[in-house]
Amino acid sequence: MHLNDLSTPCALVDLEQLERNARRIADKARRLGVRLRPHVKTHKCVEIARIQTDLHFGGVTVSTLAEAHAFAAAGFTDITYAVPIAPQRIAEAADLHREIDALNILVDHPETARAVDELASSRGLTLPVFLEIDCGGGRSGIRSDDERVEQLARRLAEAEAIDFRGLLTHAGHAYRVRSRREAFEVACEERNLMTAIAAQLRDLGIPVPELSVGSTPGMRAIDDLTGVSEVRPGNYAFYDAFQAAIGSCELDEVAFSVLATVVSVQPDYGRAVVDAGALALSRDPGPVHVDPYCGFGRPVAVEDLHPLPGLQLTALSQEHGTLGGPGVAALRPGTRLRILPNHSCLAAACFDRYHVLRGAEVIDEWHPVRGW
Amino acid sequence: MHLNDLSTPCALVDLEQLERNARRIADKARRLGVRLRPHVKTHKCVEIARIQTDLHFGGVTVSTLAEAHAFAAAGFTDITYAVPIAPQRIAEAADLHREIDALNILVDHPETARAVDELASSRGLTLPVFLEIDCGGGRSGIRSDDERVEQLARRLAEAEAIDFRGLLTHAGHAYRVRSRREAFEVACEERNLMTAIAAQLRDLGIPVPELSVGSTPGMRAIDDLTGVSEVRPGNYAFYDAFQAAIGSCELDEVAFSVLATVVSVQPDYGRAVVDAGALALSRDPGPVHVDPYCGFGRPVAVEDLHPLPGLQLTALSQEHGTLGGPGVAALRPGTRLRILPNHSCLAAACFDRYHVLRGAEVIDEWHPVRGW
């Protein structure tokens, strides 16, 4: 089937570009001497994770327990659930852990640590736990300069029913950079903070088996990960308009796009409408800190993915994507185009299936996991 | 089952509030002498559409052909697909039209009009078509002051295989107002423009059987719809934090919420994290034109839905919702709260099921339509 025979809006994955993206990061991880545990939240798709983990140890990172269940069912046996676990779901995680080699969970609070220890103990289990550190992203995790890092690390290391695996961080501020140079600085700081904390803890007699770091901007920029044991980038499978704007990739490396059809054209008012709205692209505002006029995604040509001149995706409502600019004069009702999303993780989650392309041929259909 | 037994994040629909919301608009439509054709895109759920259409003629509005198929299969026989149709999908619409009383489609371009006429003619059908007018929203539709309104209306009225149903508009700028007073002005302008165009066309001998208008802000604000034949509000089934901010509803009328669990608390840094992120709430920015500090949704108490003091949903990433403010000191890992979304249409679409509540009891589970 040719991609023009697909009904729109729909999600397209360019297989050859995806494979190139995967290989490049896999090679780099090997070169830097770290294990690669890709974050599958970007695509939630076992076929893609198999490509990403090829020639690596096979571990993956997930963002929901639903992903953990689905990837375990598909044969992935070493999974890190990289969101602090809700106390109400520890039992579910423990049950899944028993079925595979390891479901590693995250803790950043003493009450959760106690709840994990009690639950595991009551079931005669030992649960692998990472302590989440906030190295500057300002989301979850204990701040790297907080004295409670030591207290909680000690507590986890001494807990009878916990296998303290080490420290995990995600430099969320890698998404606030403006260039690969700035991403490099954030990634170096992430590495330096984490290796320094690990050294302090080890000096205090607390074993820290692993240091897990990573983001796609950081992994593209960094050149030395001495002291780090594993990296967890995720977006690099697909990339997106945001990553291109901050220098993590070139626009032609983006492997995920949304195929859309023009349904309304009013050249005299300088606008047109495509059938891909907020439910097909998400309302992610994109790299406004780098390009205030980035719009809600990059319209590109169907066949060769070159950016369409004079066209911006200026507004999204639920099922309408409004295009503005002089380029609308070249559009007709029925014209097809592709949109490189601002944020491929959120756009991909809009779809129940990905159409897998080799060139312009649709060669497969893959189904992402949904829910929590 | 009590709502606290649900796994999070999940979607909650308060049945009694939904019924009150539906009844109020249904009563008002009758009082104003217009037919009510609710837009089901907000919930995409046949059970809710049945409540909304109770004691009305049973017509609904949809935003995708997938919704049209699902609602037709559930027994809805008069459906308006309120996005200009893509030429590639006219045949599919024609097939569905043949199975029910009416699938009304939208056209705003002469090329699409010709394609509809040709397709319908080739199948020996007559397809019901509305001409979409842009009354100020600036999205799809021919602008109300454009001379091509007359040309296209005449073309549709004269086409052999088209049943020209009249004019349809959606005052999208009703979402840019700051108060019910402004929404009233927009709704009056919408009505006045549409009745004026219809009068002009009728003077020119072009029959205009119907005038279809409507939005939730407009329907709450307007008090006279003389000349209008039907209204298509949709959001009023659920409402949301946005509608409350612009005066379309009170906060305690919101019937849709997302149940979330606190997974991280750092009171010393004035923040906490819940397990409802961008994939559970959407990245809709909310009523920033009225309240720049609105955040990404309103945290409210689980039981009585009162706004939680000193808590703001300051940031969303894929599966993390970051709470800020002094209220985080009252939170613990495992604390439950509900979030009234900024935009219930986009948040509801994040979920494969709605848990239906009567008070705090979960009494049913409903499944929205997905896809296109």
Chai-1 contact restraints between the chains, C-beta under 6 A:
chainA,res_idxA,chainB,res_idxB,connection_type,confidence,min_distance_angstrom,max_distance_angstrom,comment,restraint_id
A,P9,B,W372,contact,1.0,0.0,6.0,A-B,restraint_1
A,K41,B,Q318,contact,1.0,0.0,6.0,A-B,restraint_2
A,S63,B,Q318,contact,1.0,0.0,6.0,A-B,restraint_3
A,S63,B,E319,contact,1.0,0.0,6.0,A-B,restraint_4
A,V83,B,E319,contact,1.0,0.0,6.0,A-B,restraint_5
A,P84,B,V263,contact,1.0,0.0,6.0,A-B,restraint_6
A,P84,B,S264,contact,1.0,0.0,6.0,A-B,restraint_7
A,A86,B,T261,contact,1.0,0.0,6.0,A-B,restraint_8
A,A86,B,V263,contact,1.0,0.0,6.0,A-B,restraint_9
A,A86,B,D275,contact,1.0,0.0,6.0,A-B,restraint_10
A,P87,B,P333,contact,1.0,0.0,6.0,A-B,restraint_11
A,P87,B,G334,contact,1.0,0.0,6.0,A-B,restraint_12
A,D108,B,S264,contact,1.0,0.0,6.0,A-B,restraint_13
A,H109,B,P333,contact,1.0,0.0,6.0,A-B,restraint_14
A,E111,B,P333,contact,1.0,0.0,6.0,A-B,restraint_15
A,T112,B,P333,contact,1.0,0.0,6.0,A-B,restraint_16
A,R139,B,H320,contact,1.0,0.0,6.0,A-B,restraint_17
A,R139,B,T322,contact,1.0,0.0,6.0,A-B,restraint_18
A,S140,B,S264,contact,1.0,0.0,6.0,A-B,restraint_19
A,S140,B,V273,contact,1.0,0.0,6.0,A-B,restraint_20
A,T261,B,A86,contact,1.0,0.0,6.0,A-B,restraint_21
A,V263,B,P84,contact,1.0,0.0,6.0,A-B,restraint_22
A,V263,B,A86,contact,1.0,0.0,6.0,A-B,restraint_23
A,S264,B,P84,contact,1.0,0.0,6.0,A-B,restraint_24
A,S264,B,D108,contact,1.0,0.0,6.0,A-B,restraint_25
A,S264,B,S140,contact,1.0,0.0,6.0,A-B,restraint_26
A,V273,B,S140,contact,1.0,0.0,6.0,A-B,restraint_27
A,D275,B,A86,contact,1.0,0.0,6.0,A-B,restraint_28
A,A278,B,L346,contact,1.0,0.0,6.0,A-B,restraint_29
A,L279,B,A349,contact,1.0,0.0,6.0,A-B,restraint_30
A,S282,B,R283,contact,1.0,0.0,6.0,A-B,restraint_31
A,R283,B,S282,contact,1.0,0.0,6.0,A-B,restraint_32
A,R283,B,R283,contact,1.0,0.0,6.0,A-B,restraint_33
A,R283,B,D284,contact,1.0,0.0,6.0,A-B,restraint_34
A,D284,B,R283,contact,1.0,0.0,6.0,A-B,restraint_35
A,Q318,B,K41,contact,1.0,0.0,6.0,A-B,restraint_36
A,Q318,B,S63,contact,1.0,0.0,6.0,A-B,restraint_37
A,Q318,B,C345,contact,1.0,0.0,6.0,A-B,restraint_38
A,E319,B,S63,contact,1.0,0.0,6.0,A-B,restraint_39
A,E319,B,V83,contact,1.0,0.0,6.0,A-B,restraint_40
A,H320,B,R139,contact,1.0,0.0,6.0,A-B,restraint_41
A,T322,B,R139,contact,1.0,0.0,6.0,A-B,restraint_42
A,P333,B,P87,contact,1.0,0.0,6.0,A-B,restraint_43
A,P333,B,H109,contact,1.0,0.0,6.0,A-B,restraint_44
A,P333,B,E111,contact,1.0,0.0,6.0,A-B,restraint_45
A,P333,B,T112,contact,1.0,0.0,6.0,A-B,restraint_46
A,G334,B,P87,contact,1.0,0.0,6.0,A-B,restraint_47
A,C345,B,Q318,contact,1.0,0.0,6.0,A-B,restraint_48
A,L346,B,A278,contact,1.0,0.0,6.0,A-B,restraint_49
A,A349,B,L279,contact,1.0,0.0,6.0,A-B,restraint_50
A,W372,B,P9,contact,1.0,0.0,6.0,A-B,restraint_51
